[in-house]
Amino acid sequence: MMLLKERFNKPIARYSSFIREAMYERFEGDEHVFLYWQNDLFVQIIIWVLPVSFIALVPSMYFEVRDGYWPVALLDVLSLILIYGIALQRSINLYLRKVLVAVIIVVFCISLIVFMNALGLAGLYLFSLSVFMALLFTGRMAFAGLVVNVIACVLFSLFFYCRPELAAGYRFSLYTWGIYVSNYLFLNLVVVVLIRRLLGSIAQTMEKEWLLNRQLQEETAMKKQQGDKLREIAYLQSHVIRAPLVNIMGLAYLIRHSPGSQVEEEILDNLDESVLRLDEVIKNIVDHTT
């Protein structure tokens, strides 16, 4: 079982590594941690789009070709190739690649409506576009998917209002279309707003963690710098300052033990005591700074 799992995981790991290497720009050091997270999420989507798409793509292509919708089957394959071709094109800015993938989804949805009258399926993909834009973009661009959905619904509403006989071809009345559109746009709005609020909280949390990590790094660097200075002080005290002290101690010893010395004993005793105290103070300072 473990051997089978290893054989299954190895090609997946190689495939994932290949996609990452092909997609990533050099933004690993980007200070905007949330942007890094969004870019990484886009990479994860591209990694799993191909294997997961086979679950829907293969059977849908079979039925499309069988029912005579071979242009749609061709469009499915072409859209997937375009998404991968653009996503893996490192010469294009990553932000622009995300925009182009969104444009491909819109074109695909329009084609579904034109060639298959598949409003429901197109609506599903347009809804996924709203989620895609809300997750992977910031600012006004995050609501672009919602705007596209609103524009599409308004245009089709005007079209069906002007040509009510065509609405019958889609097997619904203007009344049911109005109900569908209002609920569809309401769900779009709710989902996009919830995603943006959730991501806003995540962005604030990630920003706080990044600031705390940066502050910790600065404090660590400051403490290391202070430690270096203390070690430098300890070196000066143990080698530079103590050297003349040792000389004084030697001179005091020579004066005391030199024959015929006329220096009073009390003065020498005081000198010895002061030198010993100074020596002990320096040793204590060195011990506390090393």
C-alpha positions in Angstrom: 0.0 0.0 0.0 2.8 2.4 0.9 4.7 1.5 -2.3 1.5 2.2 -4.3 1.1 5.5 -2.5 4.7 6.5 -3.3 4.3 5.7 -7.0 1.2 7.8 -7.0 2.7 10.8 -5.1 5.9 11.0 -7.1 4.4 12.1 -10.4 2.0 14.5 -8.7 5.0 16.1 -6.8 7.0 16.4 -10.1 4.0 17.9 -11.9 3.3 20.3 -9.1 7.0 21.3 -8.9 7.1 21.8 -12.7 4.0 24.1 -12.6 5.4 26.2 -9.7 8.8 26.6 -11.4 7.1 27.6 -14.7 4.7 30.1 -13.0 6.5 31.8 -10.2 8.0 35.2 -10.6 10.7 36.3 -8.1 8.3 37.7 -5.6 9.2 35.4 -2.7 10.7 38.4 -0.9 7.8 40.6 -1.5 6.9 42.5 1.7 3.2 42.4 0.9 2.6 38.9 2.4 -1.1 38.9 1.4 -0.2 39.4 -2.3 2.2 36.5 -2.0 -0.6 34.4 -0.6 -3.0 35.4 -3.5 -0.3 34.6 -6.1 0.4 31.2 -4.5 -3.4 30.5 -4.5 -3.5 31.2 -8.2 -0.6 28.8 -8.7 -2.5 26.1 -6.7 -5.6 26.6 -8.9 -3.6 26.1 -12.1 -1.9 23.0 -10.6 -5.2 21.3 -9.9 -7.3 22.7 -12.8 -5.9 20.2 -15.3 -6.4 16.9 -13.3 -9.8 18.0 -11.9 -11.0 19.3 -15.2 -10.9 15.8 -16.7 -13.7 14.8 -14.4 -16.0 17.2 -16.2 -14.3 17.7 -19.5 -14.0 14.1 -20.7 -17.7 13.2 -20.3 -19.0 16.6 -21.4 -16.9 16.4 -24.6 -18.3 12.9 -25.3 -21.9 14.1 -25.0 -21.2 17.4 -26.9 -19.6 15.5 -29.9 -22.4 12.9 -29.8 -25.1 15.6 -29.9 -23.4 17.5 -32.7 -21.9 20.3 -30.5 -18.4 19.5 -31.6 -17.4 23.3 -31.8 -18.2 23.5 -28.0 -16.0 20.4 -27.4 -13.3 22.0 -29.4 -13.8 25.2 -27.4 -13.5 23.3 -24.1 -10.1 22.0 -25.1 -8.9 25.3 -26.6 -9.9 27.2 -23.4 -8.0 24.8 -21.2 -4.9 25.0 -23.5 -5.1 28.8 -23.5 -5.5 28.9 -19.7 -2.4 26.8 -19.2 -0.5 28.5 -22.0 -1.1 32.0 -20.5 -0.6 30.8 -16.9 2.8 29.3 -17.6 4.0 32.3 -19.7 6.5 33.9 -17.3 7.3 36.7 -19.7 3.8 38.0 -18.9 3.3 39.7 -15.5 1.5 37.4 -13.0 -1.3 40.0 -12.4 -1.9 40.2 -16.2 -2.0 36.4 -16.4 -4.8 36.3 -13.9 -6.7 38.9 -15.8 -6.3 37.0 -19.1 -7.5 33.8 -17.4 -10.6 35.7 -16.3 -11.2 37.0 -19.9 -10.9 33.4 -21.2 -13.7 32.3 -18.7 -15.9 35.2 -20.0 -15.4 34.3 -23.6 -16.0 30.6 -22.8 -19.3 31.5 -21.1 -20.4 33.7 -24.1 -19.6 30.8 -26.4 -21.7 28.4 -24.3 -24.7 30.7 -24.7 -24.2 31.3 -28.4 -23.5 27.7 -29.5 -25.6 25.7 -27.0 -28.1 28.2 -25.5 -26.6 26.9 -22.1 -27.6 29.8 -19.9 -27.5 27.7 -16.8 -24.0 26.3 -17.4 -22.7 29.7 -18.5 -24.2 31.2 -15.3 -22.3 28.6 -13.3 -19.0 29.6 -14.8 -19.8 33.3 -14.5 -20.5 32.7 -10.8 -17.2 30.9 -10.5 -15.6 34.0 -12.2 -17.0 36.2 -9.4 -15.3 33.8 -6.8 -12.1 33.7 -8.8 -11.8 37.5 -9.0 -12.8 38.0 -5.4 -10.1 35.6 -4.2 -7.2 36.6 -6.4 -7.5 40.3 -6.8 -7.6 43.3 -4.4 -9.3 46.7 -4.5 -11.9 47.3 -7.2 -10.6 44.5 -9.4 -11.9 42.0 -6.8 -15.5 43.1 -7.7 -14.9 42.8 -11.5 -16.5 39.4 -11.7 -19.6 40.7 -10.0 -19.7 43.6 -12.4 -19.4 41.2 -15.4 -22.3 39.2 -14.0 -24.5 42.3 -13.6 -23.7 43.5 -17.1 -24.4 40.1 -18.6 -27.8 39.8 -16.7 -28.8 43.3 -17.7 -28.0 42.8 -21.4 -29.8 39.5 -21.6 -32.8 41.0 -19.7 -33.0 43.8 -22.3 -32.5 41.3 -25.1 -35.4 39.0 -23.9 -37.6 42.1 -23.2 -37.1 43.3 -26.8 -37.4 39.8 -28.2 -39.8 37.9 -25.9 -40.2 35.1 -28.5 -36.6 34.2 -28.0 -37.1 33.6 -24.3 -39.4 30.7 -25.2 -36.4 29.0 -26.9 -34.8 29.0 -23.5 -37.9 27.5 -22.0 -38.7 30.3 -19.5 -40.8 33.4 -19.4 -39.7 36.9 -18.6 -41.2 36.5 -15.2 -39.2 33.4 -14.4 -36.1 35.1 -15.9 -36.6 38.0 -13.6 -36.7 35.7 -10.6 -33.7 33.8 -11.7 -31.6 37.0 -12.4 -32.5 38.7 -9.1 -31.6 35.6 -7.0 -28.5 34.9 -9.0 -27.2 38.5 -8.6 -28.1 38.4 -4.9 -26.1 35.2 -4.3 -23.2 36.7 -6.4 -23.2 39.8 -4.2 -23.4 37.9 -0.9 -20.6 35.5 -1.8 -18.3 38.2 -3.1 -18.9 40.4 0.0 -18.4 37.5 2.3 -15.1 36.5 0.6 -13.8 40.0 0.6 -14.6 40.4 4.3 -13.0 37.1 5.1 -9.9 37.9 3.1 -9.7 41.4 4.7 -9.5 39.7 8.1 -6.9 37.3 6.8 -4.9 40.1 5.3 -4.9 42.1 8.5 -3.8 39.0 10.5 -1.0 38.2 8.1 0.1 41.8 8.1 0.2 41.8 11.9 2.2 38.6 12.0 4.6 39.9 9.4 5.1 43.1 11.5 5.6 41.1 14.6 8.1 38.8 12.9 9.9 41.9 11.5 10.0 43.5 15.0 11.3 40.2 16.5 14.0 40.1 13.9 15.0 43.7 14.6 15.0 43.0 18.3 17.1 39.9 17.8 19.6 41.8 15.7 19.7 44.6 18.3 20.4 42.2 21.1 23.1 40.5 19.0 24.6 44.0 18.4 24.5 44.8 22.1 26.1 41.4 22.9 28.9 42.1 20.5 29.5 45.5 22.1 29.5 43.9 25.6 32.0 41.3 24.4 34.1 44.1 23.0 34.0 46.0 26.3 34.9 42.8 28.2 37.9 42.3 25.9 39.0 45.9 26.5 38.6 45.5 30.2 40.3 42.1 30.4 43.2 43.0 28.1 43.6 46.8 27.6 42.6 48.1 31.0 44.0 45.3 33.1 47.4 45.5 31.5 48.5 48.7 33.2 46.9 47.5 36.4 49.2 44.4 36.3 52.1 46.8 35.8 51.2 48.8 38.9 50.9 45.6 40.9 54.4 44.5 39.7 55.9 47.9 40.5 54.3 47.8 44.0 55.9 44.4 44.5 59.3 45.6 43.4 59.1 48.6 45.6 58.2 46.6 48.6 60.9 44.0 48.1 63.7 46.2 46.8 66.6 46.5 49.3 67.0 49.9 50.8 63.5 51.1 49.9 62.5 54.3 51.8 58.7 54.1 51.0 56.6 53.9 54.1 54.9 50.5 54.7 51.5 52.0 55.2 51.6 53.7 51.8 52.5 50.4 50.2 49.7 48.6 52.1 47.1 51.1 50.8 48.5 50.8 47.3 48.2 47.0 47.4 44.7 47.1 48.8 43.5 49.6 46.1 45.1 47.6 43.3 43.5 44.4 44.5 40.1 46.0 44.8 40.4 47.5 41.2 41.5 44.1 39.9 38.5 42.4 41.6 36.1 45.0 40.1 37.5 44.5 36.6 37.2 40.7 37.0 33.5 41.1 38.1 32.7 43.3 35.1 34.4 40.8 32.7 32.4 37.9 34.2 29.1 39.8 33.8 29.7 40.7 30.2 30.9 37.3 28.9 
